[in-house]
């Protein structure tokens, strides 16, 4: 029971992880492609879960979780995430989100958070979000399966929350997308881990890179 509550706690949008500032490329995609209807948005999110979260973030989190007590090995995973993330806005966003999550956990006293924060501040670690999730959530007491589901839900809800803030659809429609994609998320979370960290989301990558040059933006990426 406590494991489930810990996962809900960390997936809750009220937890100060900084994710509200990022649209994961959705704002740039809307500007590039024009209006996005509910069906297309659902397809965009589903593809992002399959080709970015499941194949990259999920892998980094699982690896970092396993070696959370060896921060030298965590640093190597951080560098692999950096090297495998093509779009600079996503690299910067991941590091900023990770820094916010680390800072929150350091303040509430999560075991290992201050040591990891120190390495990030020294430039030894980069603090990418999935890596930070693996380290911090193990320290917070989440089991590996719960940490995986919490990460996936954060990714899924991040898209739908951004879509509502962008006016692409209403809050109820957004929750409809979440409900329909929960089975996909559960399936992806339970799938065998790929051997490498890799992502392929060219539409969102291009949209995020174009968005980074825009003068008027609601989100950072």
TIRO-2110 file (N, C-alpha, C; in Angstrom, 1 decimal):
// TIRO-2110
0.8, -1.2, 0.0, N, 1, A
0.0, 0.0, 0.0, CA, 1, A
0.9, 1.3, 0.0, C, 1, A
1.9, 1.3, 0.9, N, 2, A
2.7, 2.5, 0.9, CA, 2, A
3.4, 2.8, -0.4, C, 2, A
3.8, 1.7, -1.1, N, 3, A
4.5, 1.8, -2.4, CA, 3, A
3.6, 2.5, -3.4, C, 3, A
2.3, 2.2, -3.4, N, 4, A
1.3, 2.8, -4.3, CA, 4, A
1.1, 4.3, -3.9, C, 4, A
1.1, 4.6, -2.6, N, 5, A
0.9, 6.0, -2.2, CA, 5, A
2.2, 6.8, -2.6, C, 5, A
3.3, 6.2, -2.4, N, 6, A
4.6, 6.9, -2.8, CA, 6, A
4.6, 7.3, -4.3, C, 6, A
4.1, 6.3, -5.1, N, 7, A
4.1, 6.5, -6.6, CA, 7, A
3.1, 7.6, -6.9, C, 7, A
1.9, 7.6, -6.3, N, 8, A
0.9, 8.7, -6.5, CA, 8, A
1.5, 10.0, -6.1, C, 8, A
2.2, 10.1, -5.0, N, 9, A
2.8, 11.3, -4.5, CA, 9, A
3.7, 11.9, -5.5, C, 9, A
4.6, 11.1, -6.1, N, 10, A
5.6, 11.6, -7.0, CA, 10, A
5.0, 11.9, -8.4, C, 10, A
3.9, 11.2, -8.8, N, 11, A
3.3, 11.5, -10.1, CA, 11, A
2.3, 12.7, -10.0, C, 11, A
2.0, 13.1, -8.8, N, 12, A
1.0, 14.2, -8.6, CA, 12, A
1.6, 15.5, -9.2, C, 12, A
0.8, 16.2, -10.0, N, 13, A
1.3, 17.4, -10.6, CA, 13, A
1.6, 18.5, -9.5, C, 13, A
1.1, 18.3, -8.3, N, 14, A
1.3, 19.3, -7.3, CA, 14, A
2.7, 19.2, -6.7, C, 14, A
3.4, 18.1, -7.0, N, 15, A
4.8, 18.0, -6.5, CA, 15, A
5.7, 18.9, -7.3, C, 15, A
6.5, 19.8, -6.6, N, 16, A
7.3, 20.8, -7.3, CA, 16, A
8.5, 20.3, -8.1, C, 16, A
8.2, 19.7, -9.3, N, 17, A
9.3, 19.1, -10.1, CA, 17, A
9.6, 20.0, -11.3, C, 17, A
8.8, 21.1, -11.5, N, 18, A
9.1, 22.0, -12.6, CA, 18, A
8.6, 21.7, -14.0, C, 18, A
7.8, 20.6, -14.0, N, 19, A
7.3, 20.1, -15.3, CA, 19, A
6.3, 21.0, -16.0, C, 19, A
5.7, 21.9, -15.2, N, 20, A
4.6, 22.8, -15.8, CA, 20, A
5.2, 23.7, -16.8, C, 20, A
6.5, 23.9, -16.8, N, 21, A
7.1, 24.9, -17.7, CA, 21, A
7.4, 24.3, -19.1, C, 21, A
7.1, 23.0, -19.3, N, 22, A
7.5, 22.3, -20.5, CA, 22, A
6.3, 21.7, -21.2, C, 22, A
6.3, 21.8, -22.6, N, 23, A
5.2, 21.2, -23.3, CA, 23, A
5.7, 20.0, -24.1, C, 23, A
7.0, 19.6, -23.9, N, 24, A
7.6, 18.4, -24.6, CA, 24, A
7.5, 18.5, -26.1, C, 24, A
7.5, 19.8, -26.7, N, 25, A
7.5, 20.0, -28.1, CA, 25, A
6.1, 20.2, -28.6, C, 25, A
5.1, 20.1, -27.8, N, 26, A
3.7, 20.3, -28.2, CA, 26, A
3.4, 21.7, -28.7, C, 26, A
3.9, 22.7, -28.0, N, 27, A
3.6, 24.1, -28.4, CA, 27, A
4.2, 24.3, -29.8, C, 27, A
5.4, 23.9, -30.0, N, 28, A
6.1, 24.1, -31.3, CA, 28, A
5.3, 23.3, -32.4, C, 28, A
4.8, 22.1, -32.1, N, 29, A
4.1, 21.3, -33.1, CA, 29, A
2.8, 22.0, -33.5, C, 29, A
2.1, 22.6, -32.5, N, 30, A
0.9, 23.3, -32.8, CA, 30, A
1.2, 24.5, -33.7, C, 30, A
2.3, 25.2, -33.4, N, 31, A
2.6, 26.4, -34.2, CA, 31, A
3.0, 26.0, -35.6, C, 31, A
3.7, 24.8, -35.7, N, 32, A
4.2, 24.3, -37.0, CA, 32, A
3.1, 23.7, -37.9, C, 32, A
2.2, 22.9, -37.2, N, 33, A
1.2, 22.2, -38.0, CA, 33, A
-0.2, 22.8, -38.0, C, 33, A
-0.4, 23.8, -37.2, N, 34, A
-1.8, 24.3, -37.1, CA, 34, A
-2.6, 23.6, -36.0, C, 34, A
-3.9, 23.8, -36.0, N, 35, A
-4.7, 23.2, -35.0, CA, 35, A
-4.6, 21.6, -34.9, C, 35, A
-4.5, 21.1, -33.7, N, 36, A
-4.4, 19.6, -33.5, CA, 36, A
-5.7, 19.1, -32.9, C, 36, A
-6.4, 18.2, -33.5, N, 37, A
-7.6, 17.7, -32.9, CA, 37, A
-7.3, 16.6, -31.9, C, 37, A
-8.3, 16.2, -31.2, N, 38, A
-8.1, 15.2, -30.1, CA, 38, A
-7.5, 13.9, -30.6, C, 38, A
-7.9, 13.4, -31.7, N, 39, A
-7.4, 12.1, -32.2, CA, 39, A
-5.9, 12.3, -32.6, C, 39, A
-5.6, 13.4, -33.2, N, 40, A
-4.2, 13.5, -33.6, CA, 40, A
-3.3, 13.7, -32.4, C, 40, A
-3.8, 14.5, -31.4, N, 41, A
-3.1, 14.7, -30.2, CA, 41, A
-2.8, 13.3, -29.5, C, 41, A
-3.8, 12.5, -29.4, N, 42, A
-3.7, 11.2, -28.8, CA, 42, A
-2.6, 10.4, -29.5, C, 42, A
-2.6, 10.5, -30.8, N, 43, A
-1.5, 9.7, -31.6, CA, 43, A
-0.2, 10.3, -31.3, C, 43, A
0.0, 11.6, -31.2, N, 44, A
1.3, 12.2, -30.9, CA, 44, A
1.8, 11.8, -29.5, C, 44, A
0.9, 11.8, -28.5, N, 45, A
1.3, 11.3, -27.2, CA, 45, A
1.6, 9.9, -27.2, C, 45, A
0.8, 9.0, -27.8, N, 46, A
1.1, 7.6, -27.9, CA, 46, A
2.4, 7.3, -28.5, C, 46, A
2.8, 8.0, -29.6, N, 47, A
4.1, 7.8, -30.2, CA, 47, A
5.2, 8.3, -29.4, C, 47, A
5.0, 9.4, -28.6, N, 48, A
6.0, 9.9, -27.7, CA, 48, A
6.3, 8.9, -26.6, C, 48, A
5.2, 8.2, -26.1, N, 49, A
5.4, 7.2, -25.1, CA, 49, A
6.1, 6.0, -25.6, C, 49, A
5.8, 5.6, -26.8, N, 50, A
6.5, 4.4, -27.4, CA, 50, A
7.9, 4.7, -27.8, C, 50, A
8.2, 5.8, -28.4, N, 51, A
9.5, 6.1, -29.1, CA, 51, A
10.4, 7.0, -28.3, C, 51, A
9.9, 7.6, -27.2, N, 52, A
10.8, 8.4, -26.4, CA, 52, A
10.8, 7.9, -25.0, C, 52, A
9.6, 7.8, -24.3, N, 53, A
9.6, 7.4, -22.9, CA, 53, A
10.0, 6.0, -22.8, C, 53, A
9.4, 5.1, -23.5, N, 54, A
9.7, 3.6, -23.3, CA, 54, A
11.1, 3.2, -23.8, C, 54, A
11.6, 3.9, -24.8, N, 55, A
12.9, 3.5, -25.3, CA, 55, A
14.1, 4.3, -24.8, C, 55, A
13.8, 5.4, -24.1, N, 56, A
14.9, 6.2, -23.6, CA, 56, A
14.7, 6.5, -22.1, C, 56, A
13.7, 7.3, -21.7, N, 57, A
13.5, 7.7, -20.3, CA, 57, A
13.4, 6.5, -19.4, C, 57, A
12.6, 5.5, -19.8, N, 58, A
12.3, 4.3, -19.0, CA, 58, A
13.6, 3.5, -18.8, C, 58, A
14.4, 3.5, -19.8, N, 59, A
15.7, 2.7, -19.7, CA, 59, A
16.6, 3.4, -18.8, C, 59, A
16.8, 4.7, -18.9, N, 60, A
17.6, 5.5, -18.1, CA, 60, A
17.2, 5.4, -16.6, C, 60, A
15.9, 5.5, -16.4, N, 61, A
15.4, 5.5, -15.0, CA, 61, A
15.7, 4.1, -14.4, C, 61, A
15.4, 3.0, -15.2, N, 62, A
15.7, 1.7, -14.6, CA, 62, A
17.1, 1.5, -14.3, C, 62, A
18.0, 1.9, -15.2, N, 63, A
19.4, 1.8, -14.9, CA, 63, A
19.9, 2.6, -13.7, C, 63, A
19.4, 3.8, -13.6, N, 64, A
19.8, 4.7, -12.5, CA, 64, A
19.3, 4.1, -11.2, C, 64, A
18.1, 3.6, -11.2, N, 65, A
17.5, 3.0, -10.0, CA, 65, A
18.3, 1.9, -9.5, C, 65, A
18.8, 1.0, -10.4, N, 66, A
19.6, -0.2, -10.0, CA, 66, A
20.9, 0.2, -9.4, C, 66, A
21.5, 1.3, -9.8, N, 67, A
22.9, 1.7, -9.4, CA, 67, A
22.8, 3.0, -8.6, C, 67, A
21.7, 3.3, -8.0, N, 68, A
21.5, 4.6, -7.3, CA, 68, A
22.6, 4.8, -6.1, C, 68, A
23.1, 3.7, -5.6, N, 69, A
24.1, 3.8, -4.5, CA, 69, A
25.5, 4.0, -5.0, C, 69, A
25.7, 4.0, -6.4, N, 70, A
27.0, 4.2, -7.0, CA, 70, A
26.9, 5.4, -8.0, C, 70, A
27.1, 6.6, -7.5, N, 71, A
26.9, 7.8, -8.3, CA, 71, A
27.9, 7.9, -9.4, C, 71, A
29.0, 7.2, -9.3, N, 72, A
29.9, 7.2, -10.5, CA, 72, A
29.3, 6.5, -11.7, C, 72, A
28.6, 5.5, -11.4, N, 73, A
27.8, 4.8, -12.5, CA, 73, A
26.6, 5.6, -12.9, C, 73, A
26.0, 6.3, -12.0, N, 74, A
24.9, 7.2, -12.4, CA, 74, A
25.3, 8.3, -13.3, C, 74, A
26.5, 8.8, -13.1, N, 75, A
27.0, 9.9, -13.9, CA, 75, A
27.2, 9.4, -15.4, C, 75, A
27.6, 8.1, -15.5, N, 76, A
27.8, 7.6, -16.9, CA, 76, A
26.4, 7.4, -17.6, C, 76, A
25.4, 7.1, -16.9, N, 77, A
24.0, 7.0, -17.5, CA, 77, A
23.6, 8.4, -17.9, C, 77, A
23.9, 9.4, -17.0, N, 78, A
23.5, 10.8, -17.3, CA, 78, A
24.2, 11.2, -18.6, C, 78, A
25.4, 10.9, -18.8, N, 79, A
26.1, 11.2, -20.1, CA, 79, A
25.5, 10.5, -21.3, C, 79, A
25.1, 9.3, -21.1, N, 80, A
24.5, 8.6, -22.2, CA, 80, A
23.1, 9.2, -22.6, C, 80, A
22.3, 9.7, -21.6, N, 81, A
21.1, 10.4, -21.9, CA, 81, A
21.4, 11.7, -22.7, C, 81, A
22.4, 12.4, -22.3, N, 82, A
22.8, 13.6, -23.0, CA, 82, A
23.2, 13.3, -24.4, C, 82, A
24.0, 12.3, -24.6, N, 83, A
24.4, 12.0, -26.0, CA, 83, A
23.3, 11.5, -26.9, C, 83, A
22.3, 10.8, -26.3, N, 84, A
21.3, 10.2, -27.1, CA, 84, A
20.1, 11.1, -27.4, C, 84, A
20.1, 12.3, -26.8, N, 85, A
19.0, 13.3, -27.0, CA, 85, A
19.3, 14.3, -28.0, C, 85, A
18.7, 14.1, -29.2, N, 86, A
19.1, 14.9, -30.4, CA, 86, A
18.8, 16.4, -30.2, C, 86, A
17.6, 16.7, -29.8, N, 87, A
17.2, 18.1, -29.8, CA, 87, A
17.7, 18.8, -28.5, C, 87, A
18.3, 20.0, -28.7, N, 88, A
18.9, 20.7, -27.6, CA, 88, A
17.8, 21.1, -26.6, C, 88, A
16.6, 21.6, -27.1, N, 89, A
15.6, 22.0, -26.1, CA, 89, A
15.2, 20.8, -25.2, C, 89, A
15.2, 19.6, -25.7, N, 90, A
14.8, 18.5, -24.8, CA, 90, A
16.0, 18.1, -23.9, C, 90, A
17.2, 18.3, -24.3, N, 91, A
18.3, 18.1, -23.4, CA, 91, A
18.3, 19.1, -22.2, C, 91, A
18.1, 20.4, -22.6, N, 92, A
18.0, 21.4, -21.6, CA, 92, A
16.8, 21.2, -20.7, C, 92, A
15.7, 20.9, -21.3, N, 93, A
14.5, 20.7, -20.5, CA, 93, A
14.6, 19.6, -19.5, C, 93, A
15.2, 18.5, -19.9, N, 94, A
15.4, 17.3, -19.1, CA, 94, A
16.3, 17.7, -17.9, C, 94, A
17.4, 18.4, -18.2, N, 95, A
18.3, 18.8, -17.1, CA, 95, A
17.6, 19.8, -16.1, C, 95, A
16.8, 20.7, -16.6, N, 96, A
16.1, 21.7, -15.8, CA, 96, A
15.1, 21.0, -14.9, C, 96, A
14.3, 20.1, -15.5, N, 97, A
13.3, 19.3, -14.8, CA, 97, A
14.0, 18.5, -13.7, C, 97, A
15.1, 17.9, -14.1, N, 98, A
15.8, 17.1, -13.1, CA, 98, A
16.3, 17.9, -12.0, C, 98, A
16.9, 19.1, -12.3, N, 99, A
17.4, 20.0, -11.2, CA, 99, A
16.2, 20.3, -10.2, C, 99, A
15.1, 20.6, -10.8, N, 100, A
13.9, 21.0, -9.9, CA, 100, A
13.5, 19.8, -9.0, C, 100, A
13.5, 18.6, -9.6, N, 101, A
13.2, 17.4, -8.8, CA, 101, A
14.2, 17.2, -7.7, C, 101, A
15.5, 17.3, -8.1, N, 102, A
16.5, 17.1, -7.1, CA, 102, A
16.5, 18.1, -6.0, C, 102, A
16.2, 19.4, -6.3, N, 103, A
16.1, 20.4, -5.3, CA, 103, A
15.0, 20.1, -4.3, C, 103, A
13.8, 19.7, -4.9, N, 104, A
12.7, 19.4, -4.0, CA, 104, A
13.0, 18.3, -3.0, C, 104, A
13.6, 17.2, -3.6, N, 105, A
13.9, 16.1, -2.7, CA, 105, A
15.1, 16.4, -1.7, C, 105, A
16.0, 17.3, -2.1, N, 106, A
17.0, 17.7, -1.2, CA, 106, A
16.4, 18.4, 0.0, C, 106, A
15.5, 19.3, -0.3, N, 107, A
14.8, 20.1, 0.8, CA, 107, A
14.0, 19.2, 1.7, C, 107, A
13.4, 18.2, 1.2, N, 108, A
12.5, 17.4, 2.1, CA, 108, A
13.3, 16.2, 2.7, C, 108, A
14.6, 16.1, 2.4, N, 109, A
15.5, 15.2, 3.1, CA, 109, A
15.5, 13.8, 2.5, C, 109, A
15.2, 13.6, 1.2, N, 110, A
15.2, 12.2, 0.7, CA, 110, A
16.6, 11.7, 0.7, C, 110, A
16.9, 10.5, 1.2, N, 111, A
18.2, 10.0, 1.2, CA, 111, A
18.9, 10.0, -0.1, C, 111, A
20.1, 10.5, -0.2, N, 112, A
20.9, 10.5, -1.4, CA, 112, A
20.7, 11.8, -2.2, C, 112, A
19.7, 12.6, -1.9, N, 113, A
19.4, 13.7, -2.8, CA, 113, A
20.5, 14.8, -2.7, C, 113, A
20.9, 15.1, -1.5, N, 114, A
21.9, 16.2, -1.4, CA, 114, A
23.3, 15.8, -2.0, C, 114, A
23.6, 14.5, -1.9, N, 115, A
24.9, 14.1, -2.5, CA, 115, A
24.8, 14.2, -4.0, C, 115, A
23.7, 13.7, -4.6, N, 116, A
23.5, 13.8, -6.0, CA, 116, A
23.4, 15.3, -6.5, C, 116, A
22.8, 16.1, -5.7, N, 117, A
22.7, 17.5, -6.0, CA, 117, A
24.1, 18.1, -6.1, C, 117, A
24.9, 17.7, -5.1, N, 118, A
26.3, 18.2, -5.1, CA, 118, A
27.1, 17.9, -6.3, C, 118, A
26.9, 16.7, -6.8, N, 119, A
27.6, 16.3, -8.0, CA, 119, A
27.1, 17.0, -9.2, C, 119, A
25.8, 17.3, -9.3, N, 120, A
25.3, 18.1, -10.4, CA, 120, A
25.8, 19.5, -10.4, C, 120, A
25.9, 20.1, -9.2, N, 121, A
26.4, 21.5, -9.0, CA, 121, A
27.9, 21.5, -9.4, C, 121, A
28.6, 20.5, -9.2, N, 122, A
30.0, 20.4, -9.5, CA, 122, A
30.3, 20.2, -11.0, C, 122, A
29.2, 19.8, -11.7, N, 123, A
29.3, 19.5, -13.1, CA, 123, A
29.7, 18.0, -13.4, C, 123, A
29.8, 17.2, -12.3, N, 124, A
30.2, 15.8, -12.5, CA, 124, A
29.0, 15.0, -13.1, C, 124, A
27.8, 15.3, -12.6, N, 125, A
26.6, 14.7, -13.1, CA, 125, A
25.7, 15.8, -13.8, C, 125, A
24.9, 15.4, -14.7, N, 126, A
24.1, 16.4, -15.5, CA, 126, A
22.7, 16.5, -14.9, C, 126, A
22.2, 15.5, -14.2, N, 127, A
20.9, 15.5, -13.5, CA, 127, A
19.7, 15.4, -14.5, C, 127, A
19.8, 14.7, -15.6, N, 128, A
18.7, 14.5, -16.4, CA, 128, A
17.5, 13.9, -15.7, C, 128, A
16.3, 14.3, -16.1, N, 129, A
15.1, 13.9, -15.3, CA, 129, A
15.0, 12.4, -15.1, C, 129, A
15.0, 11.5, -16.1, N, 130, A
14.8, 10.1, -15.8, CA, 130, A
15.9, 9.6, -14.9, C, 130, A
17.1, 10.1, -15.0, N, 131, A
18.2, 9.6, -14.1, CA, 131, A
17.9, 10.1, -12.7, C, 131, A
17.5, 11.4, -12.5, N, 132, A
17.2, 11.9, -11.2, CA, 132, A
16.0, 11.1, -10.6, C, 132, A
15.0, 10.7, -11.4, N, 133, A
13.9, 10.0, -10.9, CA, 133, A
14.4, 8.6, -10.4, C, 133, A
15.2, 8.0, -11.1, N, 134, A
15.7, 6.7, -10.7, CA, 134, A
16.4, 6.8, -9.3, C, 134, A
17.3, 7.7, -9.2, N, 135, A
18.1, 7.9, -7.9, CA, 135, A
17.2, 8.3, -6.8, C, 135, A
16.4, 9.3, -7.0, N, 136, A
15.6, 9.9, -5.9, CA, 136, A
14.5, 9.1, -5.5, C, 136, A
13.8, 8.4, -6.5, N, 137, A
12.6, 7.6, -6.1, CA, 137, A
13.1, 6.3, -5.4, C, 137, A
14.2, 5.8, -5.7, N, 138, A
14.7, 4.7, -4.9, CA, 138, A
15.0, 5.2, -3.5, C, 138, A
15.6, 6.4, -3.4, N, 139, A
15.9, 6.9, -2.0, CA, 139, A
14.6, 7.2, -1.3, C, 139, A
13.5, 7.6, -2.0, N, 140, A
12.3, 7.9, -1.3, CA, 140, A
11.5, 6.7, -1.0, C, 140, A
11.9, 5.5, -1.4, N, 141, A
11.2, 4.3, -1.0, CA, 141, A
10.3, 3.6, -2.0, C, 141, A
10.3, 4.2, -3.3, N, 142, A
9.5, 3.6, -4.3, CA, 142, A
10.1, 2.3, -4.8, C, 142, A
9.4, 1.2, -5.0, N, 143, A
9.9, 0.0, -5.6, CA, 143, A
10.1, 0.3, -7.1, C, 143, A
10.9, -0.5, -7.8, N, 144, A
11.2, -0.3, -9.2, CA, 144, A
10.0, -0.2, -10.1, C, 144, A
9.0, -1.1, -9.9, N, 145, A
7.8, -1.1, -10.8, CA, 145, A
7.0, 0.2, -10.6, C, 145, A
6.9, 0.6, -9.3, N, 146, A
6.1, 1.9, -9.0, CA, 146, A
6.8, 3.1, -9.6, C, 146, A
8.1, 3.1, -9.5, N, 147, A
8.9, 4.2, -10.1, CA, 147, A
8.7, 4.3, -11.6, C, 147, A
8.7, 3.1, -12.2, N, 148, A
8.5, 3.1, -13.7, CA, 148, A
7.1, 3.7, -14.1, C, 148, A
6.1, 3.2, -13.3, N, 149, A
4.7, 3.7, -13.6, CA, 149, A
4.6, 5.2, -13.3, C, 149, A
5.2, 5.7, -12.3, N, 150, A
5.1, 7.1, -11.9, CA, 150, A
5.7, 7.9, -13.0, C, 150, A
6.9, 7.5, -13.5, N, 151, A
7.6, 8.2, -14.6, CA, 151, A
6.7, 8.3, -15.8, C, 151, A
6.1, 7.1, -16.2, N, 152, A
5.3, 7.1, -17.4, CA, 152, A
4.1, 8.0, -17.3, C, 152, A
3.5, 8.0, -16.1, N, 153, A
2.3, 8.9, -15.9, CA, 153, A
2.7, 10.3, -15.9, C, 153, A
3.9, 10.7, -15.4, N, 154, A
4.3, 12.1, -15.4, CA, 154, A
4.5, 12.5, -16.9, C, 154, A
5.0, 11.6, -17.7, N, 155, A
5.2, 11.9, -19.1, CA, 155, A
3.9, 12.1, -19.8, C, 155, A
2.9, 11.2, -19.6, N, 156, A
1.6, 11.2, -20.2, CA, 156, A
0.9, 12.5, -19.8, C, 156, A
0.8, 12.7, -18.5, N, 157, A
0.0, 13.8, -18.0, CA, 157, A
0.7, 15.2, -18.4, C, 157, A
2.0, 15.2, -18.5, N, 158, A
2.7, 16.4, -19.0, CA, 158, A
2.2, 16.9, -20.3, C, 158, A
2.0, 15.9, -21.2, N, 159, A
1.4, 16.3, -22.6, CA, 159, A
0.0, 16.8, -22.5, C, 159, A
-0.9, 16.1, -21.8, N, 160, A
-2.3, 16.5, -21.7, CA, 160, A
-2.4, 17.9, -20.9, C, 160, A
-1.7, 18.0, -19.9, N, 161, A
-1.8, 19.3, -19.2, CA, 161, A
-1.3, 20.5, -20.0, C, 161, A
-0.2, 20.3, -20.8, N, 162, A
0.2, 21.3, -21.7, CA, 162, A
-0.8, 21.6, -22.8, C, 162, A
-1.5, 20.5, -23.3, N, 163, A
-2.5, 20.7, -24.3, CA, 163, A
-3.6, 21.6, -23.8, C, 163, A
-4.0, 21.4, -22.6, N, 164, A
-5.1, 22.2, -22.0, CA, 164, A
-4.7, 23.6, -21.9, C, 164, A
-3.5, 23.8, -21.4, N, 165, A
-3.0, 25.2, -21.2, CA, 165, A
-2.8, 25.9, -22.5, C, 165, A
-2.5, 25.2, -23.6, N, 166, A
-2.4, 25.8, -24.9, CA, 166, A
-3.7, 26.0, -25.6, C, 166, A
-4.8, 25.5, -25.0, N, 167, A
-6.1, 25.7, -25.6, CA, 167, A
-6.4, 24.7, -26.7, C, 167, A
-5.6, 23.6, -26.8, N, 168, A
-5.8, 22.6, -27.9, CA, 168, A
-7.1, 21.8, -27.7, C, 168, A
-7.4, 21.6, -26.4, N, 169, A
-8.6, 20.8, -26.0, CA, 169, A
-9.0, 21.1, -24.6, C, 169, A
-10.2, 20.7, -24.2, N, 170, A
-10.6, 21.0, -22.9, CA, 170, A
-10.1, 20.0, -21.9, C, 170, A
-10.3, 20.3, -20.6, N, 171, A
-9.8, 19.4, -19.5, CA, 171, A
-10.4, 18.0, -19.5, C, 171, A
-11.7, 17.9, -19.8, N, 172, A
-12.4, 16.6, -19.8, CA, 172, A
-11.9, 15.8, -21.0, C, 172, A
-11.7, 16.4, -22.1, N, 173, A
-11.2, 15.7, -23.3, CA, 173, A
-9.8, 15.2, -23.0, C, 173, A
-9.0, 16.0, -22.4, N, 174, A
-7.6, 15.6, -22.0, CA, 174, A
-7.6, 14.4, -21.1, C, 174, A
-8.6, 14.3, -20.2, N, 175, A
-8.6, 13.2, -19.3, CA, 175, A
-9.1, 11.9, -20.1, C, 175, A
-9.9, 12.1, -21.1, N, 176, A
-10.3, 11.0, -22.0, CA, 176, A
-9.0, 10.4, -22.6, C, 176, A
-8.1, 11.3, -23.1, N, 177, A
-6.9, 10.8, -23.7, CA, 177, A
-6.1, 10.0, -22.7, C, 177, A
-5.9, 10.6, -21.5, N, 178, A
-5.2, 9.9, -20.4, CA, 178, A
-5.8, 8.5, -20.2, C, 178, A
-7.1, 8.4, -20.0, N, 179, A
-7.7, 7.1, -19.7, CA, 179, A
-7.5, 6.1, -20.9, C, 179, A
-7.6, 6.6, -22.1, N, 180, A
-7.4, 5.6, -23.2, CA, 180, A
-6.0, 5.2, -23.3, C, 180, A
-5.0, 6.0, -22.9, N, 181, A
-3.6, 5.6, -23.1, CA, 181, A
-3.0, 4.9, -21.8, C, 181, A
-3.8, 4.8, -20.8, N, 182, A
-3.3, 4.1, -19.6, CA, 182, A
-2.9, 2.6, -19.9, C, 182, A
-3.7, 1.9, -20.7, N, 183, A
-3.3, 0.5, -21.0, CA, 183, A
-2.0, 0.4, -21.8, C, 183, A
-1.8, 1.4, -22.7, N, 184, A
-0.6, 1.4, -23.5, CA, 184, A
0.6, 1.7, -22.5, C, 184, A
0.4, 2.6, -21.6, N, 185, A
1.5, 2.9, -20.6, CA, 185, A
1.8, 1.7, -19.8, C, 185, A
0.8, 1.0, -19.3, N, 186, A
1.0, -0.2, -18.5, CA, 186, A
1.8, -1.3, -19.3, C, 186, A
1.4, -1.4, -20.6, N, 187, A
2.1, -2.4, -21.5, CA, 187, A
3.5, -2.0, -21.7, C, 187, A
3.8, -0.8, -22.0, N, 188, A
5.2, -0.3, -22.2, CA, 188, A
6.0, -0.5, -20.9, C, 188, A
5.4, -0.1, -19.8, N, 189, A
6.2, -0.2, -18.5, CA, 189, A
6.6, -1.6, -18.2, C, 189, A
5.8, -2.6, -18.6, N, 190, A
6.1, -4.0, -18.3, CA, 190, A
7.0, -4.7, -19.4, C, 190, A
7.2, -4.0, -20.5, N, 191, A
8.0, -4.6, -21.6, CA, 191, A
9.4, -4.8, -21.2, C, 191, A
10.1, -5.7, -21.8, N, 192, A
11.6, -5.9, -21.6, CA, 192, A
12.3, -4.6, -21.9, C, 192, A
13.4, -4.3, -21.2, N, 193, A
14.1, -3.0, -21.4, CA, 193, A
15.0, -3.2, -22.7, C, 193, A
15.0, -2.2, -23.5, N, 194, A
16.0, -2.2, -24.7, CA, 194, A
17.4, -2.2, -24.1, C, 194, A
18.4, -2.6, -25.0, N, 195, A
19.8, -2.7, -24.5, CA, 195, A
20.4, -1.3, -24.6, C, 195, A
19.8, -0.4, -25.3, N, 196, A
20.4, 1.0, -25.4, CA, 196, A
19.3, 2.1, -25.1, C, 196, A
19.8, 3.2, -24.8, N, 197, A
19.0, 4.4, -24.6, CA, 197, A
18.9, 5.1, -25.9, C, 197, A
17.7, 5.1, -26.5, N, 198, A
17.5, 5.8, -27.8, CA, 198, A
16.1, 6.2, -28.0, C, 198, A
15.9, 7.3, -28.7, N, 199, A
14.6, 7.9, -29.0, CA, 199, A
14.4, 8.3, -30.4, C, 199, A
13.2, 8.3, -30.9, N, 200, A
13.0, 8.7, -32.3, CA, 200, A
11.6, 9.3, -32.3, C, 200, A
11.6, 10.7, -32.2, N, 201, A
10.4, 11.4, -32.3, CA, 201, A
10.7, 12.7, -33.2, C, 201, A
10.9, 12.5, -34.5, N, 202, A
11.4, 13.6, -35.3, CA, 202, A
10.4, 14.8, -35.4, C, 202, A
9.1, 14.5, -35.4, N, 203, A
8.2, 15.7, -35.5, CA, 203, A
8.3, 16.6, -34.2, C, 203, A
8.4, 15.9, -33.1, N, 204, A
8.5, 16.7, -31.8, CA, 204, A
9.9, 17.3, -31.7, C, 204, A
10.9, 16.6, -32.2, N, 205, A
12.3, 17.2, -32.1, CA, 205, A
12.4, 18.5, -33.0, C, 205, A
11.9, 18.4, -34.2, N, 206, A
11.9, 19.5, -35.1, CA, 206, A
11.1, 20.7, -34.6, C, 206, A
9.9, 20.3, -34.1, N, 207, A
9.0, 21.4, -33.5, CA, 207, A
9.6, 22.1, -32.3, C, 207, A
10.3, 21.3, -31.5, N, 208, A
10.9, 21.9, -30.3, CA, 208, A
12.1, 22.8, -30.7, C, 208, A
12.9, 22.4, -31.7, N, 209, A
14.0, 23.2, -32.1, CA, 209, A
13.5, 24.5, -32.8, C, 209, A
12.5, 24.4, -33.6, N, 210, A
11.9, 25.6, -34.2, CA, 210, A
11.3, 26.5, -33.1, C, 210, A
10.6, 25.9, -32.1, N, 211, A
10.0, 26.6, -31.0, CA, 211, A
11.0, 27.4, -30.2, C, 211, A
12.2, 26.9, -30.1, N, 212, A
13.3, 27.5, -29.3, CA, 212, A
13.7, 28.8, -29.8, C, 212, A
13.4, 29.1, -31.1, N, 213, A
13.8, 30.3, -31.8, CA, 213, A
12.7, 31.3, -31.8, C, 213, A
11.5, 30.9, -31.3, N, 214, A
10.4, 31.8, -31.3, CA, 214, A
10.5, 32.9, -30.2, C, 214, A
9.9, 34.0, -30.5, N, 215, A
10.0, 35.2, -29.6, CA, 215, A
8.9, 35.2, -28.6, C, 215, A
7.7, 34.6, -28.9, N, 216, A
6.6, 34.6, -27.9, CA, 216, A
6.3, 33.1, -27.7, C, 216, A
6.5, 32.7, -26.4, N, 217, A
6.3, 31.3, -26.0, CA, 217, A
5.7, 31.2, -24.7, C, 217, A
4.8, 30.2, -24.5, N, 218, A
4.2, 29.9, -23.2, CA, 218, A
5.1, 29.0, -22.5, C, 218, A
5.7, 28.0, -23.2, N, 219, A
6.5, 27.0, -22.5, CA, 219, A
8.0, 27.1, -23.0, C, 219, A
8.8, 26.5, -22.2, N, 220, A
10.3, 26.5, -22.5, CA, 220, A
10.6, 25.6, -23.6, C, 220, A
9.8, 24.6, -23.9, N, 221, A
10.1, 23.7, -25.0, CA, 221, A
8.8, 23.2, -25.6, C, 221, A
END
